[in-house]
């Protein structure tokens, strides 16, 4: 019997009682390590003492493989109009309450200039919904998105209650949004668990939400994980986290990598690679239209 055939025979048998998979017996994989199969919950419980150590080791390996995978982009993705990557700096884009789309300042400025030149009604650059005249109208539009289970709208609503000091309601909204895959909500939940605002302090849950956000491409969460690993003396893991964040264009991670290089915790090759990737990520977010839009926004804020 070949090694492949032997491996197949083992995995297609219950790890506890040894019964093979047939038409009337379906085996289910261990959902933590995916290495073994069981014919029943009873067999899984009976085999647990023998499998626990190997299971935990394999589960940790699978988690790290997922955790340290470089995301294709940050959790912000691309501007839905110009299709250029959005910068990680939140001041360079705006979330529209009517459709929950994040629009870069360049596209927002170009749209507004077009409306002014044509003396047109002010509308959303993406969905073309009329811009509300009052805060009450804007809130109604926002609540429509919340009722439609829009995770971005839920995250924004969580922020509203957080600013008002209602941490419990902000926790509820961020929890709902996080379950729908919103990275920013995972990050905000990690902050609540760290500070104990609206919930009891819980380091384990804080770390869980940081990891979930980092996997989704949230650079700030990734940076925080790097800081946590560095504080424990796990510089190899810290460096991995910081490099991933730097490759997403996150400046604080790049600066910390430089500091760790001076202290001897980061190799010259790793720092050089991070510098090149960081610059490439920043350059990818630039355009003439965005520079003009950002300049106009800065002038408006200075007035």
Secondary structure as GFF3:
##gff-version 3
##sequence-region A 1 303
A	DSSP	alpha_helix	3	11	.	.	.	ID=ss1
A	DSSP	beta_strand	28	29	.	.	.	ID=ss2
A	DSSP	beta_strand	37	38	.	.	.	ID=ss3
A	DSSP	alpha_helix	41	67	.	.	.	ID=ss4
A	DSSP	three_ten_helix	90	92	.	.	.	ID=ss5
A	DSSP	beta_strand	93	95	.	.	.	ID=ss6
A	DSSP	beta_strand	102	104	.	.	.	ID=ss7
A	DSSP	alpha_helix	105	117	.	.	.	ID=ss8
A	DSSP	alpha_helix	135	147	.	.	.	ID=ss9
A	DSSP	alpha_helix	151	163	.	.	.	ID=ss10
A	DSSP	alpha_helix	167	179	.	.	.	ID=ss11
A	DSSP	alpha_helix	183	195	.	.	.	ID=ss12
A	DSSP	alpha_helix	203	215	.	.	.	ID=ss13
A	DSSP	alpha_helix	219	231	.	.	.	ID=ss14
A	DSSP	alpha_helix	235	247	.	.	.	ID=ss15
A	DSSP	alpha_helix	251	262	.	.	.	ID=ss16
A	DSSP	alpha_helix	268	284	.	.	.	ID=ss17
A	DSSP	alpha_helix	288	302	.	.	.	ID=ss18
###
